[in-house]
Amino acid sequence: MNILTFSEARHLVSRTGLGVEWESVKNLEGLTREKAVEIVLNPAPAPVRPAPALTPWHKLEPMRDDSAQGRKDAWSIAQNEGKRLQGWWIEQMLLTSSPFIERMTLFWHNYFPSSIQKTLQPSLLHKQNLMLRQHALGNFRHLLKAVARDPAMLVYLDGYENVKGRPNENFARELLELFTVGTSEYGQADVKAVAKVFTGWGISPGQSEFAYSAGQHDPSPVTILGRTRAFSGDEVIDLLIEHPRTAERLVERVWQNFVSGKRPDKATVQSWAAQFRRADFDIKALLRVVFNSPQFWDATNRGSLVKSPVELLVGTVRMANYPRESTGEMVNLCRLMGQQLFDPPNVRGWLGGENWISTQTLLVRASYLSKVSRGNLNRRVDTGLRLPPKDQQEMVNWMLAVPPVNKLPEIPGSRRLANALMLDPAFQVS
């Protein structure tokens, strides 16, 4: 039986939570890997904070086409409410009792990105966030069909402008290229055909719900990936889901987010994808395979993932109860570090990995960690730090995924040591 050591329990918490919280690690230590993974995959439900005040779709959308001043006003409202929405999610991540759900919601937010800058609709992005967390550990087929009907996605990829006689190919192209089979498996004719199938998919006037308009739909037969018929939108999604490359490409993204920044070998991808398909695309079943795999537990894969800005900011606060910045300041820090929630750079989302690190972002990271950990180390001041380890080695094992790069301080003291470890390059990886 594989009984988890402290280090192994820490690794599981680090990869599936938001911050290596001491209690979470100790709760998993001593369990079998299989039991610990099941605990992670079946989190207790956690309440979602009420939405901030956001202008509804039917009031904000007409302003975009009203006049130059109307568009300017719509943009201003969207920016202000967008920051409010970003703060809402950060606060949710800071306070939740189920951090794995937040982490998976963030994963899908990057897999199916939509942005404030393009949509100018924070209220729709909030609804999308609730949809993604609802399906976060559900079925990928159901999730993709929900994404295709999601009002924020319909605006982001211009699906609501895709009508008979004037097809818009944006959603069709990203559905094929990014969400399912990938560029090597389709041609431009497939893009045109898929776009035709999704004509008439839009948003109901005066509301913010999906609506299908039969009058705006082109029902003529098309050929998609070599199959010809009059497809429905759901039938196209089923066709793309069943294609072997769809499961393989999702496995590759899961690997990059939870296992290693290095490319997975082909045999592993094919094996995990086959198990995913046999489980009828159950997301939890795929993650069970991943978290129980030798590759996930391989010691060489520890410390191989650069912490995202959200993981660094939120995780540090949750890890040791450091005094946190105001929500507005954390929103700004996310921006400076390159990860604005609800505002990924483009339809491919954040690239992650070593792309999180640049000269500028590294300075911001170091400044933040220095600020939240420094204090006056020569005085006994109650800063609210929660540092449960009893000795130096236990502290190192808890705070870092790999051995420290810098020399540890010679003067004893848990606060001084915590400060040194947080400023060590090893703290930047999980």
N, C-alpha and C positions, 0 to 999 in steps of 0.2 A: 504493500500500500504506500502511496505517495503522501506522506504526512508533511504539511507545510511547516517549514522553518519560519522564523521571523522575517528573514530576508525574502523568502518566497511569498509570504503573505503580503509583505510590503510591495513587492512587484505587482501582484494582482490588484491591490488597491490603487497603486500609482497609475496603472494603465486603464482602470475602469472607473475611477472616481475623479474628484476635483480636489487635489491635495491629498497627501498621505496622512490622513487623520489617525492618530495613535490608537484610538479606541477601535477603529475599523480594522487596523492591522492585528491588534491583539485578539479581536473576535474571530479572526480567520486562522490565526496561528494555532497549529496543532490539529487542524481538521485535515481530512483528505482533500486532494486537489478537486476531486469530483464534487464533494460536498460544498467546498468553498465556492466553486464556480456556480453551483446551483443557487447559493445565497445571493451572489452577485446578479445572476440572471433573473431573479425573482424578487426585486425590491418591493418593499411595502409601499403602497400608494402614498404620494405626498401631495398636499394641496398646492394649487397654482395660484399665485398672487393675483388679485383683481387687476384688470387691465387699467392702464393710465387713461386719462381723458384724451380721446382721439377723435378727430373729425371723421364722420362716416363717409363712405365712398360716394353716395348720391349727392352729397354737398360739395365735396372737394373736386370730383371729376369734372363737373360742368365748368369750373373755373379755368381748367387747363385749355379749353377751347373758346373761352369767352372773349378775351382780348389780351393784349400784351401785358396790361396791368393785372388782369386776372391770372395769367400764367405766373407772373412774378409773385403774386400773393399766394398762389397755390404752392409754389416752390418754397416760400418762406415758412408757410404753415407746416409743410412736410418736413423741413429741416428741424424745426423746433420740436415737433411731435416725434420725429425720428430719434432725437437725443433722449426724449422721455421714454420711448420704447426700448432703446438700448439700456438705459438705466433700469428699467423694469426687469429685463432678462438677467442683468448682472445681479440685481438684488435677489431674484429667484435662485440663481446659482449659489449665491452666498448663504442663503437660508435653508435651502431644501434639505430634507432628510433622505432623499434618493438621488445622489449626485450622478449615478450611472444613467438615469433617465435624461438628465440635462446633457450629459456627454454625448449620448446617442442622438438627442435632438440637434445638438451642434453638428454632429457628423452628417446628419441628413440635410441640415441647413446648408452645408458646404457641398453636398452631393446634388441638391436641387436648389441652387442659389436664386434668390430674388433680391433686388436692392431698392433702398429708399430713393436713390438718385434717379433710377429709371422709372419706377412706378409712381413716385410721389404719393404713395398711399400707405402710411404707417398702419392704419386700421386693418387693411387687408394683410399686411405682413404679420400683424398680431394673430389674425385668424390662421394664417399659414403655420405659424409657430405652434399653435394649439393642435393643428392637424398633424404636423410632423411628430410631436410628442405622443399623440394618440397612437400612431402607427410605428413608433420608434422600435419596438421589439415585436412587432406583429408580422404581417406577411408582405413580402416585397411586391407581389403582384397587386395586392390591394392598395399598397402605398403609392405605386406608380399611377394607378387609375385615379386615386384621390388627387395626386399632384396635377394630372392632366386636367382635372376639373377645378383646380384651385384658382380663385379669382386673382390672387397676387401673381401667380405664374401666368395666367391668361393675359394680364397686363404687361408683365415683365418681358415675355417673349411674343407679344403682339398677337396672341391667339384670338383675342376678342375682336380683332380686325380681319380675321381670316374668314372670308365669305365667298359664296359661289360667284364665279366670274372674276374675282379679285383675290386669289389665294395668297396668303402670307406664309412663307416657308420657315420662319424663324423657329417656331416650336417644333416643327417636323424635323428640322436639321439637328437641333439639340437633343431631341428624343432619340434619334438614331446615333448621333456622334458621341454624346456624353452620358446619356441616361441608360443606354442599352448596348447595342452591338459594337459600336466603335467604327472608325473611319475605314478600316480595311474591308468591311463587310457590305457596304452599300455604295450606290452611285447617285448622281444627281437626279436620275429618273425616279429613284425610290423616294427622294426628298419631295419631289413634286407630287408623287402619288399619295404619300402620307399626308401632305398638306391638304390635298383635296378631300381626303377622308375626314379630316377634322374641321372642315368648313362648317359654320353654323354653331360651333362651340363658343359660347360667350358668357356675358354677365347680364343678369336681368336688369332692365331699366329701373332706376330708382332704388335698387337694392344692391347688395354685395354678395349675391349667391350665383352659382353656376346656372346657366340657362342654355337650353338647346333650341335653336331656331331651324325648323324643318325647311322653311322657305329660303334660308341662307345656306342650306347644305347641298352639296353636289353628290348625288347618289350613284353616279356612273361607275362601272367596274374599273379597277386599276390593277396594276401589277406591282407587287411589293416583294422584294427578295425572291423573285421567281414564281410567286403565286398570284394568280389572277382571279378576282372576284369583286363583288360590291361589298367591301369591308365596312363594318362599324368601327368606331374609335376603339372600343374595348377589344374587338377582335384583332386589331392591329397591335395593341399592347400585348395581348396574349401571344401573338406570333413572335414579337420581339423578345418577350420574356423567355420563351421556350428556346430561343437560339442559344447554342452553347457559349458563345462569347459574352453574353449578357451576364451570366453567373460568374464567369471567369473574371470579368472586369470589375464586378463588385467585390469579389474576393481580393483582387489586387488592391483596391482602395481600403478594404478592411485591414489587410496586411500592413499597409503604409501607416495606418492610424493606430494600430494596436500591437503590432509585432516588431517591425524594424523599418528603418529608413532605406535599407538595402532592398534591391529587387528580389522577390521570391522566385524560387526555382519553378520551372514549368510543371514538374510532377506534382508539387504541392498545390499549385493553383488548380490544376485539373482535378486532383483528388477532392479538395474542399468544395469546388464547384459542383462536382458530381453528387456529393453528399447534400449540398444545398438543394439541388434539383430534386433529389429523391425525397427530401423533406417538404416538397411542394413550395419551395421558396420561403420557408419560415425563417425569419431573421434570427430569432433566438436559437434555433437549431444550428444555424451557421456559426453563431458566436460560441455556442457550446463546443463545436468542433475546434474552433480556433483556440479557445482558452484552455482546452484539455490537450492541445497538441504539444509534442516535444519542442517544436520551433518556438512556441510562445514562452516555454520555460527554459529554453537554452540560455545559459548565463551570458553568452556572447551577444545576445540581443538586448541585454539590460543596459540602460544608459545610451541607447542607440536612437532615441527619439528626442528631438529638440522640443521643449515645452512651448506650446502656443502662448501668445500673450494672455488669453483668457485663463489658461491653465496656470501660468505664472502668477497672475494677479489674484484670481479667485483662490487658487490652490494654496498660495502662501498664507492668505488670511485664514482659510479653513484649517490648514495644517496645524498652526500653532497659536491661533487666536490673537494674531498681531493686531494692534489698533489699525482699523481700516480707514482708507480715504473716504470722502464723501462719494456717493454714487456718481455725481457729475464729474468728479475728478477721475474716477476709474474709467468712465466713458472716454474721457480725453486721453488717458494713458493707453487705452486700447487703440485709439486712433494713432497715437505716436508710435506704438509698437507694431502697427500694421494690420490690426484685426478689428475693424469696425463691425460690430454685430448688425445684422440686417443690411449690410452694405459691402458685400464682397466686391473685389475689383472688377470682375467680369463673370460671364456665364460659367467659366471653369472653376470659379471659387478661388479660395486661397490655396496656393501650391503647398504650403507647409514645409516641414523639415528644415533644412538649412536655409531655406528662403526666409524664415523668420528672422534670421540674424544678418544684420548689416552694421556698418560703423555707427549709424545713427540709432538704430533700435537697441544695440548692445549698450550704448550709453544710457538710454532711457531705462532699460532693465536694471542696470547696475545702480543708477540713481534711486530708483524705486526701492530696490532691496536694501540699499544702504539706509534710506530714510526710515523704513518700517522696522528695521532691526537694530539700529544703532543705540539709541538711548544714552544715558550716562552710565557707562559700565563700571565706574568707580564708586557708584552710590547704590544703595539698596532702595530702588524706586519701584513701586507697584505699577508696572506697565500693562498688566493683563496678559503677559506671555504665559502660555501653557506649555511647559517643557517637561513632560513626564519621565523621560529617560533618567536612569540613576547614575550613569557614568559616561565617560567620554566616548568609549567605543559604541555604546548603545545609542548615543546621540548621533554619531556619524552614520551608523547603520540605518537609523530612522530617517535622517534628513537627506541622505544622498543615495542614489542608485548605484554609483560606482565610487571607488576610493577618491578622496580629495586630491586635487592637483596641487594646491598650495600647502605650505607647512602649517600645521595647527598651532594656535597660540600657546605660548609656554606658561602664561599666567592662567591659573585654573578659574573656572566659573562657567556655569551653563549658558548664561546670557552672552558672555564674551565668545564662547564656542559657537553658539547659534549664529551670531553675527558673522563670524569667520566662515562658517559653512554656507550661509546664504550668499556670501560674496564670492564663494569658490566657483570656478567654471563648471564644476560637476553638478551644481544646483540647477543649471540651465537644461539638464536633460533628465529623461525619465526612463 
